[in-house]
Amino acid sequence: MSMPYPAVDGGVTAVVFPDPIVMVRGWLRRFAGLERVYLEQPANFATKLPFVIVRESGGPGVHDRVYARVRLQFEVWAQDSMESAKGAQNAAALLRAWPEYEDVWNPQIIQDPTYLPDPDTGTPVHRLAAEVSFVGEDTTILSSEGA
C-alpha cells in the first residue's frame, strides 16, 4: 500500500535560504575599510591590506522552517593592530545593525574581536565570530518528471 503523497509534476514549494557568505560579503562591502571581503587569504595579501576574510563555520541550521542560523568567523587583516581592531569593531557593529536594513534576524556576536596576529607573517589580525539567522523564501522547485 502506498502513501497518499501529492504528485510532484507541477513542482514542489519549499523554503530556500540565501547563501550566508554572499549575504554578509554584500553587506560589509558597502562600508569604508571593509570593501575587500574574501573567502580565504588572497595571493599577495600584503598589497591588499586592509581586508576581511569571512567563513561559514556551522551553526544550528534551519529552525522553525523559516530561518536558517549560521555561525560566521571573521578575520580583519590590516597594516597595524589599531586598524585591524577598528575594522573588527566596525564589522561587529554592522552585524548588530544589519536587521534594521535587510531581512536577517537576531545577529549575535559570540566571540568579541580578539587580537591574534598571523603566526607566519606577524600581520595584525583581529578575529571575531557571530551567529545570524537568515530568512528563507518560499520557492517553487519545478519537477523534471515527465520532461
DSSP file with accessible surface (Angstrom, degrees, kcal/mol):
  #  RESIDUE AA STRUCTURE BP1 BP2  ACC     N-H-->O    O-->H-N    N-H-->O    O-->H-N    TCO  KAPPA ALPHA  PHI   PSI    X-CA   Y-CA   Z-CA
    1    1 A M              0   0  240      0, 0.0     2,-0.3     0, 0.0     0, 0.0   0.000 360.0 360.0 360.0 128.2    0.0    0.0    0.0
    2    2 A S        -     0   0  107      1,-0.1     0, 0.0     3,-0.0     0, 0.0  -0.657 360.0-108.5 -94.9 153.4    1.5    3.4   -1.0
    3    3 A M        -     0   0  117     -2,-0.3     2,-2.2     1,-0.1    -1,-0.1  -0.468  32.0-110.6 -76.3 150.3    1.0    6.6    1.0
    4    4 A P        +     0   0  124      0, 0.0    -1,-0.1     0, 0.0    -2,-0.0  -0.392  54.8 164.5 -82.5  64.4   -1.2    9.3   -0.5
    5    5 A Y        -     0   0  180     -2,-2.2     3,-0.1     1,-0.1     2,-0.0  -0.547  41.3-104.6 -78.8 150.0    1.5   11.7   -1.3
    6    6 A P        -     0   0  114      0, 0.0    -1,-0.1     0, 0.0     2,-0.1  -0.340  39.6-100.3 -70.6 154.2    0.8   14.6   -3.6
    7    7 A A        -     0   0   79      1,-0.1     3,-0.2    -2,-0.0     0, 0.0  -0.420  22.5-154.4 -70.4 148.1    2.1   14.5   -7.2
    8    8 A V    >   +     0   0   50      1,-0.1     3,-2.2    -2,-0.1   135,-0.3   0.327  65.1 107.3-106.2   7.7    5.3   16.5   -7.9
    9    9 A D  T 3  S+     0   0  119      1,-0.3   134,-0.3   133,-0.1    -1,-0.1   0.795  83.5  46.6 -61.7 -24.8    4.7   17.0  -11.6
   10   10 A G  T 3  S-     0   0   58      1,-0.3    -1,-0.3    -3,-0.2     2,-0.1   0.426 122.7-104.2 -92.5   0.4    3.9   20.7  -11.0
   11   11 A G    <   -     0   0   18     -3,-2.2     2,-0.4   131,-0.1    -1,-0.3  -0.373  32.4 -86.2 103.0 176.4    6.9   21.2   -8.7
   12   12 A V  E     -A  141   0A  71    129,-2.6   129,-3.5    -2,-0.1     2,-0.6  -0.987  25.3-136.7-127.2 133.4    7.3   21.5   -5.0
   13   13 A T  E     +A  140   0A  90     -2,-0.4     2,-0.3   127,-0.3   127,-0.2  -0.823  39.3 159.4 -90.5 124.1    7.1   24.6   -2.9
   14   14 A A  E     -A  139   0A  34    125,-2.7   125,-2.7    -2,-0.6     2,-0.5  -0.958  45.6-101.7-141.2 158.2    9.9   24.7   -0.4
   15   15 A V  E     -A  138   0A  45     -2,-0.3     2,-0.4   123,-0.2   123,-0.2  -0.738  37.1-166.0 -84.5 124.0   11.7   27.3    1.7
   16   16 A V  E     -A  137   0A  64    121,-2.4   121,-2.3    -2,-0.5    -2,-0.0  -0.940   7.4-146.1-113.1 133.9   15.1   28.1    0.1
   17   17 A F        -     0   0   55     -2,-0.4   119,-0.2   119,-0.2    50,-0.1  -0.754  18.3-113.0-102.1 145.7   17.7   30.1    2.2
   18   18 A P        -     0   0   46      0, 0.0   116,-0.1     0, 0.0    -1,-0.1  -0.288  40.2 -93.7 -70.1 160.2   20.1   32.6    0.8
   19   19 A D     >  -     0   0   90      1,-0.2     4,-2.3     2,-0.0     5,-0.2  -0.652  34.1-151.1 -72.8 115.6   23.8   31.9    0.8
   20   20 A P  H  > S+     0   0   14      0, 0.0     4,-2.8     0, 0.0     5,-0.3   0.859  92.6  53.1 -63.0 -33.2   25.0   33.5    4.1
   21   21 A I  H  > S+     0   0   20      2,-0.2     4,-2.5     1,-0.2     5,-0.3   0.932 109.8  47.7 -68.1 -43.2   28.5   34.2    2.8
   22   22 A V  H  > S+     0   0   92      1,-0.2     4,-2.3     2,-0.2    -1,-0.2   0.933 114.1  49.1 -60.7 -43.5   27.2   36.1   -0.3
   23   23 A M  H  X S+     0   0   50     -4,-2.3     4,-2.0     2,-0.2    -2,-0.2   0.946 114.1  42.4 -62.6 -50.6   24.8   38.0    2.0
   24   24 A V  H  X S+     0   0    0     -4,-2.8     4,-2.7     2,-0.2     5,-0.3   0.896 113.6  52.1 -70.2 -35.4   27.4   39.0    4.6
   25   25 A R  H  X S+     0   0   54     -4,-2.5     4,-2.2    -5,-0.3    -1,-0.2   0.936 110.7  48.7 -63.7 -43.1   30.0   39.9    1.9
   26   26 A G  H  < S+     0   0   35     -4,-2.3     4,-0.4    -5,-0.3    -2,-0.2   0.883 113.1  48.1 -62.6 -38.4   27.5   42.1    0.2
   27   27 A W  H >< S+     0   0    6     -4,-2.0     3,-1.1    -5,-0.2    -2,-0.2   0.958 115.2  42.3 -67.9 -50.6   26.6   43.8    3.5
   28   28 A L  H >< S+     0   0    0     -4,-2.7     3,-2.0     1,-0.2     6,-0.2   0.867 102.7  67.2 -68.4 -34.0   30.2   44.5    4.6
   29   29 A R  T 3< S+     0   0  107     -4,-2.2    -1,-0.2     1,-0.3    -2,-0.2   0.641  87.6  70.1 -64.7 -11.8   31.5   45.6    1.2
   30   30 A R  T <  S+     0   0  147     -3,-1.1     2,-0.4    -4,-0.4    -1,-0.3   0.554  90.4  77.1 -79.0  -6.5   29.3   48.7    1.4
   31   31 A F  S X  S-     0   0   64     -3,-2.0     3,-2.1     3,-0.1     4,-0.1  -0.857  88.8 -98.4-120.7 144.7   31.3   50.3    4.2
   32   32 A A  T 3  S+     0   0   84     -2,-0.4    -2,-0.1     1,-0.3    -1,-0.1  -0.211 107.6  14.8 -56.4 134.3   34.7   52.1    4.3
   33   33 A G  T 3  S+     0   0   37     -4,-0.1    -1,-0.3    17,-0.1     3,-0.1   0.300 119.3  68.8  84.5  -9.7   37.6   49.9    5.3
   34   34 A L    <   +     0   0    2     -3,-2.1    -2,-0.2    -6,-0.2    -3,-0.1   0.143  59.9 109.3-124.2  18.9   35.6   46.7    4.7
   35   35 A E        +     0   0  104      1,-0.1     2,-0.9    -4,-0.1    -6,-0.1   0.788  66.9  69.7 -68.8 -28.2   35.3   46.7    0.9
   36   36 A R        +     0   0  108     14,-0.3    16,-2.8    -8,-0.1     2,-0.5  -0.808  62.5 165.3 -96.8 103.5   37.7   43.8    0.4
   37   37 A V  E     +b   52   0B   0     -2,-0.9     2,-0.2    14,-0.2    16,-0.2  -0.976  10.2 178.7-123.4 118.3   35.9   40.7    1.7
   38   38 A Y  E     -b   53   0B  55     14,-3.2    16,-2.4    -2,-0.5     3,-0.1  -0.736  37.2-135.7-117.5 165.5   37.4   37.4    0.8
   39   39 A L  S    S+     0   0   88     -2,-0.2     2,-0.3    14,-0.2    14,-0.1   0.648  92.7   4.7 -90.1 -21.0   36.7   33.7    1.4
   40   40 A E  S    S-     0   0  140     12,-0.1    -1,-0.2    15,-0.0    14,-0.1  -0.950 103.1 -62.5-153.3 170.5   40.4   32.9    2.0
   41   41 A Q        -     0   0   79     -2,-0.3     3,-0.1    -3,-0.1     2,-0.1  -0.398  59.5-129.1 -62.6 123.2   43.7   34.8    2.2
   42   42 A P    >   -     0   0   18      0, 0.0     3,-0.9     0, 0.0     6,-0.1  -0.361  25.9 -95.6 -72.6 154.6   44.3   36.4   -1.2
   43   43 A A  T 3  S+     0   0   76      1,-0.3     5,-0.0     2,-0.1     0, 0.0  -0.362 113.6  16.7 -61.3 148.9   47.6   35.9   -3.0
   44   44 A N  T >  S+     0   0  127      1,-0.1     3,-1.8     2,-0.1     4,-0.3   0.900  82.3 171.9  51.7  43.3   50.0   38.8   -2.4
   45   45 A F  G X   +     0   0   31     -3,-0.9     3,-1.9     1,-0.3     4,-0.4   0.791  63.6  69.4 -58.1 -29.3   47.8   39.7    0.6
   46   46 A A  G >  S+     0   0   59      1,-0.3     3,-0.5     2,-0.2    -1,-0.3   0.812  98.1  51.7 -62.4 -25.9   50.2   42.3    1.9
   47   47 A T  G <  S+     0   0  112     -3,-1.8    -1,-0.3     1,-0.2    -2,-0.2   0.548 107.4  54.1 -85.1  -6.2   49.4   44.6   -1.1
   48   48 A K  G <  S+     0   0   60     -3,-1.9    -1,-0.2    -4,-0.3    -2,-0.2   0.348  85.1 167.2-109.0   2.7   45.6   44.2   -0.4
   49   49 A L    <   +     0   0   21     -3,-0.5    29,-0.2    -4,-0.4     2,-0.1  -0.359  48.8  47.3 -64.4 144.2   45.5   45.3    3.3
   50   50 A P  S    S+     0   0   30      0, 0.0     2,-0.3     0, 0.0   -14,-0.3   0.635  80.5 137.2 -81.6 155.6   43.1   46.0    4.9
   51   51 A F  E     - C   0  77B   1     26,-2.0    26,-2.8    -2,-0.1     2,-0.4  -0.968  41.7-130.3-153.8 167.6   40.7   43.2    4.2
   52   52 A V  E     -bC  37  76B   0    -16,-2.8   -14,-3.2    -2,-0.3     2,-0.5  -0.965   8.8-156.4-123.0 137.5   38.3   40.8    5.8
   53   53 A I  E     -bC  38  75B   1     22,-2.6    22,-2.2    -2,-0.4     2,-0.4  -0.962  15.6-171.7-108.1 131.4   38.1   37.0    5.5
   54   54 A V  E     + C   0  74B   0    -16,-2.4     2,-0.3    -2,-0.5    20,-0.2  -0.987   6.2 175.5-127.4 134.5   34.7   35.5    6.3
   55   55 A R  E     - C   0  73B  98     18,-2.3    18,-2.8    -2,-0.4     2,-0.4  -0.992  31.1-123.6-134.9 146.3   33.9   31.8    6.6
   56   56 A E  E     - C   0  72B  96     -2,-0.3    16,-0.2    16,-0.2     3,-0.1  -0.739  27.1-179.8 -85.2 133.0   30.9   29.8    7.5
   57   57 A S        -     0   0   46     14,-3.1     2,-0.4    -2,-0.4    15,-0.1  -0.089  46.8 -89.0-129.2  36.4   31.7   27.5   10.4
   58   58 A G        -     0   0   41     13,-0.3    13,-3.0     2,-0.0    -1,-0.3  -0.762  45.9-178.0 103.6-141.6   28.5   25.7   11.1
   59   59 A G        -     0   0   34     -2,-0.4    11,-0.1    11,-0.3    72,-0.0  -0.536  53.3 -65.0 118.8 171.2   25.7   26.7   13.4
   60   60 A P        -     0   0   90      0, 0.0     2,-0.1     0, 0.0    10,-0.1   0.674  69.8-150.5 -72.2 -15.6   22.4   25.0   14.4
   61   61 A G  E     +D   69   0B  29      8,-1.9     8,-2.4    -3,-0.1     2,-0.1  -0.471  50.1  11.2  86.8-152.8   20.9   25.2   10.9
   62   62 A V  E     +D   68   0B  86      6,-0.3     2,-0.3    -2,-0.1     6,-0.3  -0.353  63.2 175.7 -69.8 134.2   17.2   25.5   10.0
   63   63 A H  E >>  +D   67   0B  49      4,-3.0     4,-2.0    -2,-0.1     3,-1.5  -0.993  65.3   5.0-138.1 146.7   14.8   26.3   12.8
   64   64 A D  T 34 S-     0   0  126     -2,-0.3     4,-0.1     1,-0.3    -1,-0.1   0.654 106.4 -95.7  57.8  15.7   11.1   27.0   12.6
   65   65 A R  T 34 S+     0   0  200      2,-0.2    -1,-0.3     1,-0.2     3,-0.1   0.627 121.7  72.4  55.1  11.7   11.3   26.1    8.9
   66   66 A V  T <4 S+     0   0   67     -3,-1.5    70,-3.1     1,-0.3     2,-0.3   0.632  92.3  45.2-121.4 -33.3   11.6   29.9    8.3
   67   67 A Y  E  <  -DE  63 135B  58     -4,-2.0    -4,-3.0    68,-0.2     2,-0.5  -0.881  57.6-156.3-118.3 147.7   15.1   30.8    9.5
   68   68 A A  E     -DE  62 134B  12     66,-2.1    66,-2.8    -2,-0.3     2,-0.5  -0.994  16.6-152.1-120.1 122.1   18.5   29.2    9.0
   69   69 A R  E     +DE  61 133B  17     -8,-2.4    -8,-1.9    -2,-0.5     2,-0.3  -0.847  18.2 179.6 -98.6 127.8   21.0   30.0   11.7
   70   70 A V  E     - E   0 132B  12     62,-2.6    62,-2.1    -2,-0.5     2,-0.5  -0.905  25.2-132.6-126.3 154.5   24.7   30.0   10.7
   71   71 A R  E     - E   0 131B  87    -13,-3.0   -14,-3.1    -2,-0.3     2,-0.4  -0.915  25.5-167.0-104.8 130.8   27.9   30.7   12.5
   72   72 A L  E     -CE  56 130B   0     58,-3.4    58,-2.5    -2,-0.5     2,-0.4  -0.952   8.3-154.2-120.9 139.4   30.4   33.0   10.7
   73   73 A Q  E     -CE  55 129B  90    -18,-2.8   -18,-2.3    -2,-0.4     2,-0.4  -0.940  12.1-164.0-114.4 138.0   34.0   33.7   11.5
   74   74 A F  E     -CE  54 128B   1     54,-3.0    54,-1.9    -2,-0.4     2,-0.4  -0.942  10.9-169.1-123.0 140.7   35.7   36.9   10.5
   75   75 A E  E     -CE  53 127B  29    -22,-2.2   -22,-2.6    -2,-0.4     2,-0.7  -0.997   8.6-160.5-125.9 124.3   39.4   37.9   10.3
   76   76 A V  E     -CE  52 126B   4     50,-3.0    50,-2.0    -2,-0.4     2,-0.4  -0.928  11.5-168.0-107.8 111.6   40.2   41.5    9.8
   77   77 A W  E     +CE  51 125B   4    -26,-2.8   -26,-2.0    -2,-0.7     2,-0.3  -0.804  16.9 154.2-100.4 139.6   43.7   42.0    8.4
   78   78 A A        -     0   0    0     46,-1.8   -29,-0.1    -2,-0.4     3,-0.0  -0.939  55.7 -95.6-155.0 175.9   45.4   45.4    8.4
   79   79 A Q  S    S+     0   0  125     -2,-0.3     2,-0.3    44,-0.1    -1,-0.1   0.833 106.5  12.7 -67.4 -35.8   48.8   47.2    8.4
   80   80 A D  S  > S-     0   0   78     43,-0.1     4,-2.1    44,-0.1     5,-0.2  -0.930  80.1-107.7-140.8 166.4   48.7   47.7   12.2
   81   81 A S  H  > S+     0   0   51     -2,-0.3     4,-2.4     1,-0.2     5,-0.2   0.802 115.3  58.0 -69.0 -27.2   46.7   46.4   15.2
   82   82 A M  H  > S+     0   0  148      2,-0.2     4,-2.4     1,-0.2    -1,-0.2   0.924 109.1  45.7 -66.0 -41.6   44.8   49.7   15.6
   83   83 A E  H  > S+     0   0   71      2,-0.2     4,-2.4     1,-0.2    -2,-0.2   0.904 114.0  47.6 -68.7 -40.9   43.5   49.5   12.1
   84   84 A S  H  X S+     0   0    0     -4,-2.1     4,-2.4     2,-0.2    -2,-0.2   0.905 112.3  50.8 -68.7 -35.8   42.6   45.8   12.4
   85   85 A A  H  X S+     0   0   18     -4,-2.4     4,-2.7     2,-0.2    -2,-0.2   0.938 111.3  47.3 -64.1 -45.4   40.9   46.5   15.8
   86   86 A K  H  X S+     0   0  119     -4,-2.4     4,-2.6     1,-0.2    -2,-0.2   0.920 112.1  50.2 -63.2 -42.5   38.8   49.3   14.3
   87   87 A G  H  X S+     0   0   11     -4,-2.4     4,-2.5     2,-0.2    -1,-0.2   0.917 112.1  47.3 -62.0 -42.0   37.8   47.2   11.4
   88   88 A A  H  X S+     0   0    0     -4,-2.4     4,-2.4     2,-0.2    -2,-0.2   0.908 112.1  49.6 -67.2 -41.1   36.7   44.3   13.6
   89   89 A Q  H  X S+     0   0  107     -4,-2.7     4,-2.4     2,-0.2    -2,-0.2   0.916 112.6  47.9 -63.6 -41.0   34.8   46.7   15.9
   90   90 A N  H  X S+     0   0   58     -4,-2.6     4,-2.7    -5,-0.2    -2,-0.2   0.907 110.3  51.6 -65.5 -41.8   33.1   48.2   12.8
   91   91 A A  H  X S+     0   0    0     -4,-2.5     4,-2.2     2,-0.2    -2,-0.2   0.933 111.2  47.9 -60.8 -44.5   32.3   44.7   11.4
   92   92 A A  H  X S+     0   0    3     -4,-2.4     4,-2.2     1,-0.2    -2,-0.2   0.927 112.7  48.4 -62.2 -43.6   30.7   43.7   14.8
   93   93 A A  H  X S+     0   0   43     -4,-2.4     4,-1.8     1,-0.2    -1,-0.2   0.911 111.1  50.5 -63.9 -40.9   28.7   46.9   14.9
   94   94 A L  H  X S+     0   0   29     -4,-2.7     4,-1.2     1,-0.2    -1,-0.2   0.879 108.6  52.3 -66.5 -36.2   27.5   46.5   11.3
   95   95 A L  H  < S+     0   0    0     -4,-2.2     3,-0.4     1,-0.2    -1,-0.2   0.931 109.6  48.8 -64.4 -42.9   26.4   42.9   12.0
   96   96 A R  H  < S+     0   0  135     -4,-2.2    -1,-0.2     1,-0.2    -2,-0.2   0.850 115.5  44.6 -65.4 -32.3   24.3   44.0   15.0
   97   97 A A  H >< S+     0   0   28     -4,-1.8     3,-1.9     1,-0.2     4,-0.3   0.648  87.7  94.8 -84.7 -14.3   22.7   46.8   12.9
   98   98 A W  G >X S+     0   0    0     -4,-1.2     3,-2.4    -3,-0.4     4,-2.0   0.831  73.1  61.6 -52.0 -44.1   22.0   44.6    9.9
   99   99 A P  G 34 S+     0   0   50      0, 0.0    -1,-0.3     0, 0.0    -2,-0.1   0.751  95.5  63.7 -60.8 -19.2   18.4   43.6   10.7
  100  100 A E  G <4 S+     0   0  150     -3,-1.9    -2,-0.2     1,-0.2     3,-0.1   0.670 116.5  27.8 -73.5 -15.5   17.4   47.2   10.6
  101  101 A Y  T <4 S+     0   0  157     -3,-2.4     2,-0.3    -4,-0.3    -1,-0.2   0.626 123.9  25.6-120.3 -24.6   18.3   47.3    6.8
  102  102 A E  S  < S-     0   0   46     -4,-2.0     2,-2.1     2,-0.1    -1,-0.2  -0.902  88.9 -85.4-141.3 171.8   17.9   43.8    5.4
  103  103 A D  S    S+     0   0  116     -2,-0.3    32,-1.2    -3,-0.1     2,-0.3  -0.436  80.0 117.1 -85.0  67.5   16.0   40.6    6.0
  104  104 A V  E     -F  134   0B   9     -2,-2.1     2,-0.4    30,-0.2    30,-0.2  -0.875  50.1-141.1-124.2 164.5   18.2   38.9    8.6
  105  105 A W  E     -F  133   0B 109     28,-3.1    28,-2.4    -2,-0.3    -2,-0.0  -0.984  56.4 -14.6-137.8 136.3   17.3   38.1   12.2
  106  106 A N  E     -     0   0B  65     -2,-0.4     2,-0.2    26,-0.2    -1,-0.1   0.838  61.8-165.6  51.4  55.6   19.0   38.1   15.6
  107  107 A P  E     -     0   0B  18      0, 0.0     2,-0.4     0, 0.0    25,-0.2  -0.510   8.2-171.3 -68.9 136.3   22.7   38.6   14.9
  108  108 A Q  E     -F  131   0B  90     23,-2.8    23,-2.6    -2,-0.2     2,-0.7  -0.996  23.7-135.4-132.3 130.1   24.8   37.8   17.9
  109  109 A I  E     +F  130   0B  33     -2,-0.4    21,-0.3    21,-0.2     3,-0.2  -0.732  25.4 176.5 -80.0 118.2   28.5   38.3   18.4
  110  110 A I  E    S+     0   0B  77     19,-1.9     2,-0.3    -2,-0.7    20,-0.2   0.562  72.3  33.6-104.4 -10.6   29.7   35.1   20.1
  111  111 A Q  E    S-F  129   0B  70     18,-1.8    18,-1.6     3,-0.0    -1,-0.3  -0.909  84.4-137.1-140.7 113.1   33.4   36.0   20.1
  112  112 A D  E     -     0   0B 111     -2,-0.3    15,-0.1    16,-0.2   -23,-0.1  -0.270  48.6 -70.1 -61.3 156.2   34.3   39.6   20.6
  113  113 A P  E     -     0   0B  40      0, 0.0     2,-0.4     0, 0.0    15,-0.2  -0.255  61.2-171.6 -52.0 127.6   37.1   41.0   18.4
  114  114 A T  E     -F  127   0B  56     13,-2.4    13,-2.8    -3,-0.1     2,-0.7  -0.991  24.5-122.2-129.6 133.8   40.3   39.4   19.6
  115  115 A Y  E     +F  126   0B 103     -2,-0.4    11,-0.2    11,-0.2   -34,-0.0  -0.645  43.5 153.5 -81.0 114.5   43.9   40.2   18.6
  116  116 A L        -     0   0   79      9,-2.7    -2,-0.1    -2,-0.7    -1,-0.0  -0.753  30.8-151.1-139.4  87.2   45.5   37.1   17.1
  117  117 A P        -     0   0   53      0, 0.0     6,-0.1     0, 0.0   -40,-0.0  -0.199  35.8 -86.4 -60.7 155.0   48.3   38.1   14.6
  118  118 A D     >  -     0   0   19      5,-2.5     4,-2.5     1,-0.2     5,-0.1  -0.435  35.6-144.5 -61.0 124.5   49.1   35.8   11.8
  119  119 A P  T  4 S+     0   0  111      0, 0.0    -1,-0.2     0, 0.0     0, 0.0   0.785  94.2  47.9 -67.4 -24.2   51.7   33.3   13.2
  120  120 A D  T  4 S+     0   0  147      1,-0.1    -2,-0.1     3,-0.1     0, 0.0   0.862 129.5  15.2 -83.9 -36.4   53.6   33.1    9.9
  121  121 A T  T  4 S-     0   0   73      2,-0.1    -1,-0.1    -3,-0.0    -3,-0.0   0.558  89.6-125.4-115.6 -15.0   54.0   36.8    9.0
  122  122 A G     <  +     0   0   48     -4,-2.5     3,-0.1     1,-0.3    -2,-0.0   0.534  52.3 160.1  77.3   4.7   53.1   38.7   12.2
  123  123 A T        -     0   0   19     -5,-0.1    -5,-2.5     1,-0.1    -1,-0.3  -0.386  49.7-104.1 -61.2 133.5   50.5   40.6   10.2
  124  124 A P        +     0   0   17      0, 0.0   -46,-1.8     0, 0.0     2,-0.4  -0.405  48.7 173.2 -62.2 129.3   47.9   42.2   12.6
  125  125 A V  E     -E   77   0B   0    -48,-0.2    -9,-2.7    -2,-0.1     2,-0.5  -0.995  19.8-163.0-140.2 131.0   44.7   40.3   12.6
  126  126 A H  E     -EF  76 115B  20    -50,-2.0   -50,-3.0    -2,-0.4     2,-0.4  -0.962  16.2-160.1-110.5 134.2   41.6   40.7   14.8
  127  127 A R  E     +EF  75 114B  52    -13,-2.8   -13,-2.4    -2,-0.5     2,-0.3  -0.890  15.4 166.1-115.4 145.3   39.2   37.7   14.8
  128  128 A L  E     -E   74   0B   2    -54,-1.9   -54,-3.0    -2,-0.4     2,-0.3  -0.959  18.2-148.3-147.9 163.8   35.5   37.6   15.8
  129  129 A A  E     +EF  73 111B   4    -18,-1.6   -19,-1.9    -2,-0.3   -18,-1.8  -0.981  15.1 177.8-136.3 149.4   32.6   35.2   15.4
  130  130 A A  E     -EF  72 109B   0    -58,-2.5   -58,-3.4    -2,-0.3     2,-0.4  -0.972  21.6-139.8-145.1 157.1   28.9   35.8   15.1
  131  131 A E  E     +EF  71 108B  21    -23,-2.6   -23,-2.8    -2,-0.3     2,-0.3  -0.976  25.1 177.6-117.3 138.4   25.7   33.8   14.6
  132  132 A V  E     -E   70   0B   0    -62,-2.1   -62,-2.6    -2,-0.4     2,-0.5  -0.994  22.6-138.2-139.0 141.6   23.0   35.2   12.3
  133  133 A S  E     -EF  69 105B   0    -28,-2.4   -28,-3.1    -2,-0.3     2,-0.4  -0.890  17.6-154.9-100.5 132.7   19.6   33.8   11.2
  134  134 A F  E     -EF  68 104B   2    -66,-2.8   -66,-2.1    -2,-0.5     2,-0.4  -0.877  17.2-122.7-107.1 138.9   18.7   34.2    7.5
  135  135 A V  E     -E   67   0B  30    -32,-1.2   -68,-0.2    -2,-0.4     2,-0.1  -0.637  24.7-138.7 -83.6 131.3   15.1   34.3    6.4
  136  136 A G        -     0   0   15    -70,-3.1     2,-0.4    -2,-0.4  -119,-0.2  -0.377   9.5-139.4 -83.7 167.4   14.0   31.7    3.8
  137  137 A E  E     -A   16   0A 142   -121,-2.3  -121,-2.4    -2,-0.1     2,-0.2  -0.993  20.8-112.5-131.7 131.7   11.8   32.4    0.9
  138  138 A D  E     +A   15   0A 117     -2,-0.4     2,-0.4  -123,-0.2  -123,-0.2  -0.456  44.9 177.0 -61.2 128.2    9.0   30.1   -0.5
  139  139 A T  E     -A   14   0A  48   -125,-2.7  -125,-2.7    -2,-0.2     2,-0.6  -0.998  30.2-130.6-137.2 138.6   10.2   28.9   -3.9
  140  140 A T  E     -A   13   0A  79     -2,-0.4     2,-0.7  -127,-0.2  -127,-0.3  -0.820  19.5-159.3 -90.1 121.6    8.6   26.5   -6.3
  141  141 A I  E     -A   12   0A  92   -129,-3.5  -129,-2.6    -2,-0.6     2,-0.1  -0.915  20.4-131.7-102.0 112.9   11.2   24.0   -7.4
  142  142 A L        -     0   0  140     -2,-0.7     2,-0.2  -131,-0.3  -131,-0.1  -0.344  16.0-120.3 -70.1 147.3   10.0   22.5  -10.7
  143  143 A S        -     0   0   36   -134,-0.3    -1,-0.1  -135,-0.3  -134,-0.0  -0.544   7.8-154.9 -84.3 148.6    9.9   18.8  -11.3
  144  144 A S    >   +     0   0  102     -2,-0.2     3,-1.8     3,-0.1     2,-0.2   0.398  57.6 122.1 -99.8   2.0   11.8   17.1  -14.0
  145  145 A E  T 3  S+     0   0  131      1,-0.3    -2,-0.1  -137,-0.2     0, 0.0  -0.420  81.3  10.9 -65.7 133.5    9.4   14.2  -14.1
  146  146 A G  T 3         0   0   90      1,-0.2    -1,-0.3    -2,-0.2    -2,-0.0   0.509 360.0 360.0  80.6   1.5    7.8   13.7  -17.5
  147  147 A A    <         0   0  123     -3,-1.8    -1,-0.2     0, 0.0    -3,-0.1  -0.402 360.0 360.0 -81.2 360.0   10.3   16.2  -19.1
